[in-house]
Amino acid sequence: MAEPKSAPITPELYDYVLAHNPPLDPVLQDLADLTRERFPEAAGMLSAPEQASLLAFLVRLTGARHVVEVGTFTGFATLAMARALPEGGTLTACDVSEEWTAHGRDAWAKAGVADRIRLRIAPALETLRAMPAEPHIDLVYLDADKSGYIAYWEELVPRLRPGGLLVADNVLFHGAVVDPAATGSALAIREFNDHVLADTRMEAVLLTVADGVTLARRR
């Protein structure tokens, strides 16, 4: 068995990591704080601060102009990515909750990026299937219901341009993916990880960032 090289993430080490990443701007920080205050039981769905920085970095690195987000919650990661888009870039955000995304709308407007974001309140599969079938998406952030990951993947991969990037969150699912008795979302994620590994259309790496992040590139 391979030995992990990752350092155990203590609170002190995590503070150090955050201190050496780009700080959250005031609008992002306020949105994160508001999410934890208004939705304490659901706040675990909020992307980690270092993920927001990573997503913005990837948008800039790839020169993405058309981003799709599946699972928006209160729009924290949405805002980070929208800020990184070039002039004329757009982000299509898919969610089913008017209540959660209303807070995102307010933050997007405050940050001056609301015109870059197209929020679609509907089941994500409906939104994805209504998109043009040809490859046109530059970057995807997948962070929605875990049971739907494979179905979302199958709609998104053909629509990714060659070299396009798909970022999937929670691919370790709190470590439960290695449990032989995994059920529910943990089992769905384990099946998704196997699906990604077997898909010859893509090249992918699974990273131990936050709750696990897969970066997959369209060949």
N, C-alpha and C positions, 0 to 999 in steps of 0.2 A: 504494500500500500504506500502511495506517495505521501511524503511528509509536507504539510502545508507550510508555506513560507510567509503567509500573512501574519502580521502582528495582531494579537488579541486587541480588539477595540475597546479600550477602557473609556470612561467618560472624559478623562484627561486627554487621552490620545485623540478622541473624537473632536474635542475643543481645539486641539492643535491642528487637526486636518481642516476644520472650518476656518481657522484663523489664517491658513495658508491657501485658501481658495478665494475667489472673488466674493466680496461681501454681498449679501442681499441688499438690493436698493430699498429705499423706504416703502415703496408701494408693495413690493413682494413681501417684505417683512410684515407689513400691516395685514396683508391678506393671509399669511400663514398664521399670525396671531388671532385674527378674526375667525379663521376656520377652527382652530383649537377651542376657542371660546364658544362659538355657536354650535359646533357639532363635535363635542368631546368624544362621543362614542364612535364616530366615523373618522376622526382625525387621523387615524392610522393610514387612511388612504392617501394622505397628503404625500407627495413626493418629497424625498429628503433634500435638504439645501444643496448638498454636493451634486445631487442629480440635476437640479435646476441649472447649476453651473455647467455640468457636463452636457446637458441638452443644448444650451445656448452655444457652447463651444462647438458641438457637432454641427449645428445649423450653420455657423460661420465657416467651419472647416470644409464642409461639403458644398458651400455656396447654395444651399437649398433655397428654392423660391416657392415650392409648393409642399407644404407640410400637412400631414394628417395626424390628428390625435384621436385615439379611440379610448374614451374614458377621461372626462374632463374634471369631474368633481367640482371644486370651487375655482378652478382655473389658474392654479399656481404655476404648474409646469407650462401651461398654455402661454402665460404672460412671459415667462423666461424665454421661451422659443420665439414668440412674436417680436419681442424686443430685438432679437438677433437677426431677424429677417432683413434682407436688403429692400431697397425701395421697390415697390410693386409686388413684393412677396405676399403670399396668403397662407393662412393656416385654417384648415377645416377641422373644427372641434366637434366630436360626437359624444353626446350624453343623452340621458333620458330624464334628468331632473331639472326642472325649472327653478326649484328652490336653491339647490346647490350652485348652479351656474349663474344665478342672479348676482351672487357676490363676485363672481369672476367678471361679469359684465361691468360692474361698478369699478373694479380695479383696472380693467383694460382701458376704460374710458379715462380714468384718472392718469394712467400712464401714457395716454395718447396713442394707443395702438389698436383701438377698437375697430378701426377701418381695415385692419389686416386680418381680422378673425371672423370666420363664418361659422357661427354656432348652429348646429343642427340638433334639435331636440326630437329624437326618434330612435328606435332600435338601430344600433350601429350597422348591422348587416343591411338594413334597408338603405341607409345613407351610402354605404360603400358600393352596393350593387347598382345604385343610381349614377355612380360616377362613370366617366368614360372608361371603356375596357382596355384601351391601349396604354402602354407604359407612359406615365406622366408625373408620378409622385416622386419627389426627391428624398423625403425623409418621413418616417412614421414613428410615432411614440405610442406603443400599445400598453395600456394600463387600465384595463376594464375587467369585466367579469371573467374569471379564470376559466370557467367551463366553455367560454366562447373563443378562447385564444386560437385554436386550430382553424375554426371557421373564419375568423378574422384574417388569419395568416393566408388562407387560401384565396380570399378576396383581394388582399393587398399585394401579395407577391407578384401576380401578373401585371399589376398596375404600377409597380416600381420601375423606374427607368434603370437601364444598366448602370451599375455603380451606385444605385440608390440604397439608402440605409434604413433598416427597420430596427428599432430599439424596443425590446420587450422587458417590462419590469416584473419583479416578484418571481423570478424564475427559480429561486431556491425555496420560496414559500416557507420562510421561517425555519428552514432546515428539514421540513417534513417530506421533501421529495425523496429522501433516502429511506423513508419508513416503508418496509414491504407491505404494511397493512394500511397504507395511505388511502384515504377516501376523499370524496368531495373535491374541493379546489386543489388540495395537494396532489391528488391523483391526476386531476386534469392538467396541472402544470407539468407533472412528470411525463405524461403522454405528449404534451406539447414539446417539451425538450427533446424527446425521442424523435418526434416528427421533424423538428428543425434539423437535427443531426442527420437525418436521412434524406433531406431535400437537396438534390443535386443542383437545383436552380440557384442556391444561395451558398455563401461561405459565412460561417458564423463563429463567434467566440462567446463563451459564457464567463462572465466576470463576477467576482465577489464584491460588487459595489452595492451598498445598502442591503436590500433583500434579494440581491442577485439581479444582474442585468445582462441580457444577451444583445450583442451587436451583430446584425446579419446584413450582409451586402449582396445585392443582386449581381450575379455573374454577367 
